[in-house]
Amino acid sequence: MRREHAQIWVDETQSECRKLRAKLLPKRAMGEAAAYILNLWAKLRRCFDYAEVDLSHNLAENSMRPIALGRKNWLHVGGVQARPKVAAILSVVESCTGRHRIQAKPKRIHG
């Protein structure tokens, strides 16, 4: 369904970015923006190849919100030296939680 409704827009966007990149100096803001989009184009297109990929990152942002709010309360967690370890642990936990949601979604849809 995404492919049917958005394919024309996506193709036009890529075409316009190519035109901008060719026309503008690479250090201008629009030139940098066009180059950035084109450099990530393969990744941007994945949402059309895999329907289970969400178009929005709101879920990721909302899952990290409690962590951001809790920072003040967690000052006692090992101090500055512990920050990279705590960040890594929380990242793994949230990745696993997100992966579970992705795997569980088709079961809810088809089940």
Residue, then its C-alpha position, 0 to 999 in steps of 0.5 A: m500500500r505504501r509503495e502504491h501511494a508514495q512511489i511517485w512522491v519518492d521518485e520525484t524527491q530523489s529526482e529533485c535532490r539529484k538536480l539540486r546536488a548538480k546545480l548547487l555548490p556542495k557547501r551550501a545548505m541546500g546542497e548539503a541537504a540534497a547530498y545527505i538525502l541521496n547518501l542515505w537513499a537506500k536506507l530511506r527506501r527500506c520502509f517501502d520494502y519492509a511493511e513492518v518498518d514504522l514510518s515514524h520514530n515516535l515509538a523510539e522517542n517515547s520509549m526513551r522519554p522515561i530515561a531522559l526524565g529519570r536522569k536527575n533521579w539516577l545521579h547516584v548510579g556510579g557517577v560520570q564513569a558509569r554513564p557509558k555503561v548505563a547508556a549501553i545497558l538501556s540501549v540494549v533493553e530498549s532495542c530488545t523491547g522494540r524488537h519484541r514489539i516488531q515481532a509481536k505486531p504481525k501476530r496481533i494483525h494475523g492472529 
